Amino acid sequence: MKALTHNDVEIGDWVVQDFEIKQVREKRPEYDSLTLSTGIISSSGNFDDAMFPLTLQSKVIAYSIEKTMDQIRDIHRNLNFPDIRRKMESFFIEACSLDSDSKTYDDDMRAMWDKIADFKLGIQELIDDTKSNTVQGVSILRN
């Protein structure tokens, strides 16, 4: 599906951005800016090319990636979550940008989920390897 820009949405429209369902609350065309709200938290800025129409497809992708983020959080509490989240956001944009009308869509989505799973597995393996390391008999990380 095609990513949305501030010109594609109106106040009251529902979008998926940053793995969350949000509503367009305000448009500021002079700044190419929007205010999006989850109903709890609002954020303003230029979200061009990082928000998608609310569809079953975009909702499932957002939910699945957010669940993967939860699983990564469970791996270890001191990971570099800002950068990991940015990587997951890039996966979200890439997955939502796939052409659902393409004959290869199912294969493309499978490849996307494999890429996400490999990223999570790489983090898990690195942490597991680090947990097993000791310095003078002292574990570097707590289990």
ABEGO torsion letter per residue (X at the ends): XBBBBAAABBBGBBBBBGGBBBBBABBBAAAGBBBBBAGABBBBEBABGABBBBBAAAAAAAAAAAAAAAAAAAABAABBAAAAAAAAAAAAAAAAABBAABAAAAAAAAAAAAAAAAAAAAAAAAAAAAAABBBGGBBABBX
